[in-house]
Amino acid sequence: MSLDNQTIQKKLVDTFGLDIIEFHESHDILTFEINSKKNHEIIKFLKEDKDLNFNFLTDVCGVHFPDYEKNRQFAVVYHLHNWYKNVRIRIKCFTSTDNPNVDSVVDLYKSANWQERETYDFYGIKFNNHPQMKRILNMDEMESFPLRKEFPMEDQGRTDKDDRFFGRIPNNC
């Protein structure tokens, strides 16, 4: 059986119904959104189904969308790869700002261990049932999460630099 994006989409919708939405293709990669409360169940299905067989987790990362509604400001993005048929997919699940968390997939893919820790370290998204949910790159004492878009990119009060030297010309010139 050929594994194309339509086949993947049909199998997922037939199995999980409305827990999977927003299918689209970008550069031949099927991208879709899943219910964050079912992320483990859906990813397990993608890995263990004999026809789909997404046997490799390429990446887990976080994204902060501060302009989205409060219950969708953080996303966890998974990239899965079926090595046998050379097919890739991208999965997004959104979580809230109040309690950003999703279930860990470390039991399915050992490589998720450090990737989930890095996502926690930079975005504060917790992974339930992770074997060692703690910071991986930043100091344990750090109270903020540096990739959240809560802070300005640079201090607007700086006087030690001139924007002209960085290719930025002030509007009043």
Number of C-alpha atoms within 10 A of each C-alpha: 5 8 14 15 19 11 13 16 18 12 16 19 13 10 13 17 11 11 16 22 17 9 14 14 12 9 5 12 15 19 21 18 19 20 18 19 15 16 23 18 12 20 20 18 17 21 20 14 13 9 14 22 20 25 18 17 20 16 15 23 20 23 19 18 14 14 9 10 11 13 13 17 18 25 24 23 20 20 18 22 21 18 12 10 13 9 18 20 20 20 21 23 21 24 20 15 17 9 11 20 21 22 16 20 23 18 14 16 16 12 16 21 19 17 18 27 24 22 23 22 24 20 23 23 26 20 21 12 13 17 11 12 18 17 19 17 10 14 10 10 7 10 8 13 16 14 15 16 14 11 9 7 7 7 8 7 6 8 7 6 8 12 10 9 8 8 8 9 11 9 5 4 4
